[in-house]
Amino acid sequence: DIPDLVCHFIQKKCNEMKFVNIPTIVPGALERLTSYEWPGNVRELENVIERELILNREGPLTFIEIESSKPEDKVDIISQVQIKSLDLNRIMKEIFEKALSASGGKVEGGQGAAKLLSLHPWVLRHRMKKLGIPFGRKAKKIDGSRYDNY
């Protein structure tokens, strides 16, 4: 579905932005988009396309900022968790803390905990708040050495 959606959104956004010429897509860019796991919904794809069109009005569309998320690139967080209880909140908290430690305290971005867990950064932050896991500046204020590379 992604190649068809990409063509649709490029046409739609070019019409909305009143482009005279529709930019071309660089070879390999479509593969980059299809290999991405898309933790959001179709709107996320639409937003990525709109951003790319804004940044590359004249030139070809590269979608370089989209990184493919292959399973072998991810740290195996779950195997590091030792289940001591069947309390789901406790297990999630431990997994999130391991992911934060592996990402050096980063929640989002290419090497962030959200990417490691295949979650949207907003979802991860929301769940961490519910579980009382400090992150960002709060984590740094509480304990400057909380995460290895923070």
C-alpha positions as CSV (number, residue, x, y, z in Angstrom):
1,D,0.0,0.0,0.0
2,I,2.9,2.4,0.7
3,P,3.9,3.1,-2.9
4,D,0.3,3.9,-3.9
5,L,-0.1,6.1,-0.8
6,V,3.2,7.9,-1.5
7,C,2.1,8.7,-5.1
8,H,-1.3,9.8,-3.8
9,F,0.1,12.1,-1.1
10,I,2.7,13.6,-3.5
11,Q,0.0,14.5,-6.0
12,K,-2.3,15.9,-3.2
13,K,0.4,18.0,-1.5
14,C,1.8,19.3,-4.8
15,N,-1.7,20.5,-5.7
16,E,-2.2,22.0,-2.3
17,M,1.2,23.8,-2.5
18,K,0.6,24.8,-6.1
19,F,3.7,23.2,-7.5
20,V,4.2,23.6,-11.2
21,N,6.3,20.5,-11.5
22,I,6.0,17.3,-9.4
23,P,9.4,16.3,-8.0
24,T,10.8,12.9,-8.8
25,I,11.7,10.3,-6.2
26,V,15.3,9.1,-5.9
27,P,15.9,5.4,-6.5
28,G,15.9,3.6,-3.2
29,A,13.7,6.2,-1.5
30,L,10.6,4.2,-2.0
31,E,12.3,1.1,-0.5
32,R,13.4,3.3,2.5
33,L,9.7,4.2,3.0
34,T,8.4,0.7,2.7
35,S,11.0,-0.8,5.1
36,Y,10.2,1.8,7.8
37,E,7.9,0.3,10.4
38,W,5.5,3.4,10.6
39,P,4.7,3.4,14.3
40,G,2.1,6.1,13.7
41,N,-0.7,6.0,11.2
42,V,-1.2,7.1,7.6
43,R,-1.1,10.7,8.7
44,E,2.5,10.2,9.7
45,L,3.3,9.1,6.2
46,E,1.5,12.1,4.8
47,N,3.4,14.5,7.1
48,V,6.7,12.9,6.1
49,I,5.9,13.5,2.4
50,E,4.8,17.1,3.0
51,R,8.0,17.8,4.9
52,E,10.1,16.3,2.2
53,L,8.3,18.4,-0.5
54,I,8.8,21.6,1.6
55,L,12.5,20.8,2.0
56,N,13.1,19.7,-1.6
57,R,10.8,21.9,-3.7
58,E,13.0,21.7,-6.8
59,G,15.1,18.6,-6.3
60,P,14.3,15.0,-6.1
61,L,12.7,13.5,-3.0
62,T,15.2,11.4,-1.0
63,F,13.4,10.7,2.3
64,I,16.9,10.4,3.9
65,E,15.6,11.2,7.4
66,I,13.6,8.0,7.4
67,E,15.7,5.2,8.7
68,S,14.8,1.7,8.1
69,S,14.1,-0.2,11.2
70,K,15.3,-3.7,10.8
71,P,15.1,-6.2,13.7
72,E,18.8,-6.9,13.7
73,D,19.5,-3.2,14.3
74,K,17.6,-3.3,17.6
75,V,19.0,-4.2,21.0
76,D,17.3,-7.3,22.5
77,I,15.8,-5.5,25.5
78,I,13.3,-8.1,26.5
79,S,15.9,-10.9,26.9
80,Q,17.7,-8.6,29.4
81,V,14.6,-8.4,31.7
82,Q,14.4,-10.9,34.5
83,I,10.8,-11.5,35.3
84,K,10.4,-11.6,39.0
85,S,6.7,-11.0,39.1
86,L,3.7,-11.3,36.7
87,D,2.8,-7.6,37.5
88,L,2.5,-6.1,34.0
89,N,3.3,-2.6,35.2
90,R,6.5,-3.8,36.9
91,I,7.6,-5.7,33.8
92,M,6.9,-2.7,31.5
93,K,8.7,-0.4,33.9
94,E,11.8,-2.6,33.8
95,I,11.7,-2.9,30.0
96,F,11.4,0.9,29.6
97,E,14.3,1.5,32.0
98,K,16.4,-1.0,30.1
99,A,15.6,0.7,26.8
100,L,16.4,4.1,28.3
101,S,19.7,2.8,29.6
102,A,20.6,1.2,26.2
103,S,19.7,4.5,24.4
104,G,21.7,6.6,26.9
105,G,18.5,8.3,28.2
106,K,17.2,9.3,24.8
107,V,13.5,8.8,24.3
108,E,13.3,9.5,20.5
109,G,15.5,9.7,17.5
110,G,17.4,7.1,15.6
111,Q,19.0,5.6,18.7
112,G,16.2,6.4,21.1
113,A,14.3,4.1,23.4
114,A,11.1,4.5,21.5
115,K,12.8,3.2,18.3
116,L,14.3,0.3,20.2
117,L,10.8,-0.6,21.5
118,S,9.0,0.0,18.2
119,L,6.8,2.6,19.9
120,H,5.9,6.1,18.9
121,P,7.9,8.5,21.2
122,W,4.6,10.1,22.5
123,V,3.2,6.7,23.5
124,L,6.5,5.8,25.3
125,R,6.5,9.2,27.2
126,H,2.8,8.7,28.2
127,R,3.4,5.2,29.5
128,M,6.6,6.3,31.3
129,K,4.6,9.1,33.0
130,K,1.9,6.6,34.2
131,L,4.6,4.3,35.5
132,G,6.5,7.1,37.3
133,I,9.7,6.7,35.2
134,P,11.6,10.0,35.0
135,F,12.9,11.0,31.6
136,G,14.4,14.1,29.9
137,R,15.4,16.9,32.3
138,K,13.5,15.4,35.2
139,A,15.7,12.3,35.0
140,K,18.8,14.4,34.9
141,K,17.7,16.5,37.9
142,I,16.8,13.5,40.0
143,D,20.1,11.6,39.3
144,G,22.7,13.0,37.0
145,S,24.1,9.5,36.4
146,R,20.7,7.7,36.0
147,Y,21.4,6.6,32.4
148,D,24.8,5.6,31.1
149,N,25.4,8.2,28.3
150,Y,23.0,10.9,29.4
